[in-house]
Amino acid sequence: MTWGWVGTRGTWATPAAAASMDRMAEHAVTWTALAYSALQATAFSTEIPFDEEPTVTDDEIVWAIRAAHDRGLKVCLKPVVNVADGTWRAFIGFFDWDVPNEPSWTQWFAAYTRFIVHAARIAEAEGCEMLCIGCEMVRADSQEQHWRQLIAEVREVYSGPITYNCDKYQEDHVTWWDAVDVISSSGYYPIDQWDQQLDRIEQVVAASGKPFFFMEAGCPSREGSSRLPNDWNLAGAPSGAEQLRYYEAMFDACRGRDWLRGLMLWDWPADLYAPADAATNDDYCPYGKPAGAYMAQQYAAWSGAAR
């Protein structure tokens, strides 16, 4: 389960955050992605001030890692770049080749590498079991040599397994899967497309020889969301039943694929709503909703089978 997104400064190392992680651990979760974002100003900016507000501080990141480990959870540290003006990070992009006096991929990757290597040093020092080096960077995916260089620099400071979280439908478009240890993607597939998409992804996994899991997956508890689970702005009344139907279809489809190592569901906030508010909460978190109980039961059974 992903915890703590978007990693706003001041929200992690708190009693509320500790209570939130307690509730998550009670749902048979075995891994957590501690996800936080740094903001660049626009999709064409080449500076990523990851040590400034609103990004969580290093102390907060260390607190979260230790809190997760104290609860018996394995940790994938997941630093993510976002765009302050609201543009989705998938649209961060520059000319295919460097042009004088224009922002470039070379400049951006220099800043991005500093951000990720900084996180990698924390992950190594705190014994994180995995590091995610990027999330849904669709336009950047084609910059193969830049990614290979970034990964090489990460490996100089981090000894654990590295993954990259490509976006949905992009699993068969990344050309540098050989450079990472684990393939992962955002599995926000419509409720009636799971088998079709898993058939496609299976070919990528078989060709790569790498382990695979969904770094993100889930569905808001909102009417209509099961058909468009990646749209968090979709209008619809709160519906725990809708979210449960999606979870059932997702788990049923994934359970029969022995090459699929697991699901890192989206998401569990650091400031968790009260149980009494679950019925009116229409976001992704399954806490206090039918999908939460179902998830805990499925995770417990999946972990038992794995042992």
N, C-alpha and C positions, 0 to 999 in steps of 0.2 A: 504494500500500500504506500502510495506517495504521501508524505507528511510535510506540512508547514508552508506550502506554496502560498504566496510568492516570495516568502522570506523577507517580510518587511521588518526593518530594524525596530527592535523593542518588543517584538511579539514572540520570540522563541524562548529565551531563558526566563520564564515566568512560571508561577504556580499554575496558571491556566494551561500553559503549554505542557507542563508535566502531567496534568490531569488528562489532557487530550491524548497524550501518548499512552497513558495507562489504559484508556478506553480502547484505543486501537489495538494494543497488545492483547486485550481480552478477546479479540475476534479471530484467534488462531493465526494471526499474521506472523510470518517468520522472517520476512525481509521488509525493509522500508527504504524508499528513495527519499533522502532529505533534499528537497528541491528548493532552490532559491534563485532569484534573478538579479542581474546587474543591468542597468539601463544605459543604452546609448541614445543620443538625442533623436536621431532620425534613422531611416533605413540606409542612408548614405553617409553616416558618420563613421569616423575611423578611430574614435576614442571610446573606451569602455571604462568609466570610473567606478570600478567594482568596490573600492574601499570607501565610497561615499554613500550617504543616505540616498534612497531608502533601503539599500541592501543591508541585510543582517551583517553584524560584525563577525570577525574571526572568533571572538569569544563565544558568541551565540552559536556559531557552527559547531565549535568544539563541544559546547554544552549539549547540543542536540545529538551529536554522535555518541557521546558518553551516556546520555539518557537512554538512547535506543539500545546500546550495548548492555546497559544495566538491566534492561527488560528482556534480554535474551534475543534481541533482534539483530540480524545481519544488516549491514548498511551499504547502500549504494549512494555515494555522494553525487549530487546532480546540480552543478552550477549551470545556469542557463542565461543567455543574453536576451533581453527584451528591448523593445523600442519605446521610448518615453512618450512619443506622440500617438501611440496606440496601434501603429502598423504591426502586423504579425511578423515575427522574426523570420518566417519563411521567405519574406520579400526583401530581406537585407541583401544588397547586391551592388555590383560595380561592373565596369567594362570587363570583357573577357581578358583583355591584356592591359597592362599598366600604360597609362597615358600621362605625360608630364602635366602638372598643375591640376590634375583631377584626382579625386579620391580613388583608391585602388584596393584590390583584394590583398595585395602585399601589405599595405598599411593596416588594413583591418585585421588580417590574420596575425600581425605582430601584436596588436592590442589584445586580440582574443586569446592568443597563446599565453600572454602574461596572466590573464584572468584564469585560464584553465590550469596552467602550471602552478599558480598560487593555490588553487583548490587541491591539486594533486599532492602538494607538500603537506597540506593539512590531512588529507586522506591517508597518506603514508604514516604520518606521525601518530594518528589516532587509530590505525589498524582497520580502516574501512575495507570491507570485503570486495568492493567494486567501485569503479569510478566511471561516470558517464561524461563523455567529452563534448556532447552537443545534443541539441534537441530540435528536430523539425526544421533544420536549416536547408530548405529545399533548393533555393538558388545557390547556396554555397556548396551543396553536395557535389557539384561537378568540378570543384577545385581540388582535384585528387592530390596533386603534389603538395599543396598547402596542408591538407589533412595529414598526409603521411609525415610531413616534417613536424607538425604539431604532436602527433602521436609519438614520434621519436623523442621529442623533448620531454613529453610526459613520462615516458619510460625511464628517463634518466633520474627521476625523482620519486616515481611511484612503482612499486613492485607487484601490485595486485592486478586482477583482470580489468580490462578496459572494454567498455561498450560505447556504441553510438546509437542514439534513439532517432532513427529516421521517421519521417512522417508516414501516415497511412498511404497506401498505394505506391510507396517509393522503395519498397524492399528490393525490387528487381532493377532499380536504377542506380544504386550505389555501386561504384566500380572498385572500391578499396576495402571491401569487407575482409580481405586477407590480412589487413593491418591491425584489426582489432581482435580481441579474444572472444567476444560474444556479440552476436547480432541482436538488435532489439528495435522495436518499432512501436508506433502509436496505433493501437488496434481499434480505432473508432469506426467499425464497420456496421452498416445497417443490419438490423436484426435478422433479416432474411438472406444475408450474404456471407455469413460466417464460413460455411463449408466451401463456397466458391473461392473466397479469399485465402483460406487456409491451404487449399489445393495449390494455388499460385505460389504462396510463400514457401510451401514445402519444397518446391523445386529449387528455390534460392538456397535454402538451408542445406539441401542435399549436395548442391554444387559447391558450396563453400566449405563444407566439413566443419562448420562452427556450431556451437550451441546457439539456441534462439529462445527468447522470451519476449512477451509484450511489456515494454517499459511503461506504457500507458494503455489503459483500456477502461471502459466504464460508460455510464449513461446517466444523465440527470434524472431525478425523480419528478418528471414533468410530462404531461400528455404530449404525445407526438415525438418525444426525444428518441425513442427506440429506432426510428427510421432515419434520424440524423443526429447520432450521439455526439458528434464533435461540435455541434452548434449550441454553445452555452447561452446564447441570446434568443433561442427559439421561444416564441410565445406559446404558453400552455399552462393549464392549471396544475398545481402540485399533484403528483400521482406516484405513490409508493408502488402501486401495482404495475405501473408502466416500467419502472426501474427493475422490479423483480422479474418481469417477463424477459427483459433484456439480459439480466444476469443468468437466468436459466438457459436461454439460448446460447449465450457465450460459453458458459461452463460446459454445457452438453457438447458443443462443437469442439472445444479445446480438449476435453477429457480423452477423446479417442485418438489424439495425436501424440505418439510417444516421443516425437522429436521436439515437442514444445515443452520447455522447462518450467513455465509458470506465467503468472500474471502479476504485474505491479499496478494495481488498480488506482484510478484517479477518483478522488483524492480525499485527504483527511486534514482539515484545517488545524492550525496551532491553537486557535481560539474557537473551541468547539461549541456549537449551539446546545441548549438544554434539551434533554429527552422530550420534554413536553412540546417543544417546537419542531420536532422531527416531521410531523404530518404536514406542516406548512412550509417546510424547507424544500425547495425545488432544485437544489444544486446536486453535484455529483456524490458528495459524501453519503454513504449508506447508513451512517450511525442512527440507531433508533428506528430504522425503516425495515420493511420486510426483506429487502435485499441484504441488509447487514446480518440478520440472523442466518439467511441462506448462505451468504459468503462464509461466515464462520464455520458452518457445518461442512461446506464443501472444502474449505482449506484444511480443516481437521482430517477429513477423509483422504484428501490428496497427500498430505504430509504423512499420514499413516501408511498409505500405499507405497510412498517413496522409501520409507524405512524398511 
